[in-house]
């Protein structure tokens, strides 16, 4: 799915695998944008269309983020795997390509160890069913202006089923 594939476009390691016309970049720096590799504004005006065809390389933009890895991981967890805490609730709104298959993340859920498993079987977003430790859990579907939304699960529902040992939160899309 295009959302997941876009993460590879901002990852500096192996950038040419995702953006064939990318100028080589420092692999530990994350850029705020990519600029066309033009000599001046007149060159850019005359050849701007070549960016779309890939005839002109793109290079790192005007600002480099040394905190890029942290920003990248936050985007991955919050917006691809869709794990966000909002007030006394957990939002589960993954956007995972079927090409990736089952995706697993080990993290802490309300202070307890948890394995999150996302199964993009029927779709690539919108949870159809959520289980915690093998038991279905209640969820509320969230609105989204551009697609069907994610799911909201109340903290109290989760805490009632979380154990101090290993936990497994499984989502079927």
C-alpha positions, -999 to +999 in steps of 0.1 A: +000+000+000+013+035-008+013+045+029+037+018+039+059+022+008+063+059+015+083+051+046+111+037+024+112+071+005+123+089+036+147+063+049+182+073+038+196+038+038+191+023+004+172+054-008+178+046-045+157+014-041+126+036-034+135+068-052+156+058-083+165+094-091+177+102-056+211+118-053+232+098-027+226+110+008+244+107+041+228+076+056+224+088+092+207+121+083+170+126+075+160+155+054+129+177+058+123+177+020+139+168-013+149+194-038+154+190-075+191+191-084+190+222-104+218+247-109+196+278-105+159+289-106+160+293-144+172+257-148+145+246-124+118+266-144+129+251-177+133+215-165+108+211-137+088+185-156+119+162-156+114+157-118+082+138-125+099+116-151+129+110-129+154+125-154+165+150-127+180+138-094+165+148-061+188+158-033+184+165+004+164+196+012+173+227+031+171+212+067+187+181+080+173+163+111+198+146+134+167+134+153+154+118+121+156+083+134+133+091+164+109+110+141+109+080+117+102+055+145+074+076+159+058+078+124+062+040+120+046+032+154+019+059+154+009+062+118+018+028+101+013+004+130-013+028+143-006+026+180-015+058+198-025+066+234-053+092+237-065+101+272-077+069+289-079+050+256-057+032+231-062+039+194-054+011+170-054+025+135-028+005+115-022+010+078-003-021+067+001-033+032-009-069+025+025-073+008+041-072+042+020-100+056+017-104+094+035-076+113+047-079+149+058-053+174+070-060+209+063-031+232+048-022+267+011-016+270+002+003+302+034-009+317+030-046+307+050-065+281+029-070+250+033-085+215+012-066+189+003-087+159-013-071+129-029-094+103-038-076+070-059-105+058-091-088+045-078-052+042-050-029+048-066-007+075-096-006+099-096-033+125-124-059+120-116-078+152-092-073+181-081-099+207-061-096+238-047-129+251-071-149+230-103-131+240-122-106+218-122-071+232-148-043+228-138-015+204-154+016+189-148+024+153-133+059+148-142+083+120-116+092+093-122+118+066-103+099+040-110+062+047-127+040+072-111+046+106-093+028+133-106+015+166-106+029+201-103+006+230-108+018+266-079+015+290-101-002+316-110-029+291-073-036+284-061-034+320-087-060+331-071-086+308-034-076+308-011-099+328+023-091+343+038-117+321+036-119+283+005-105+265-006-107+229-028-081+213-039-092+179-056-071+152-073-084+120-077-059+093 
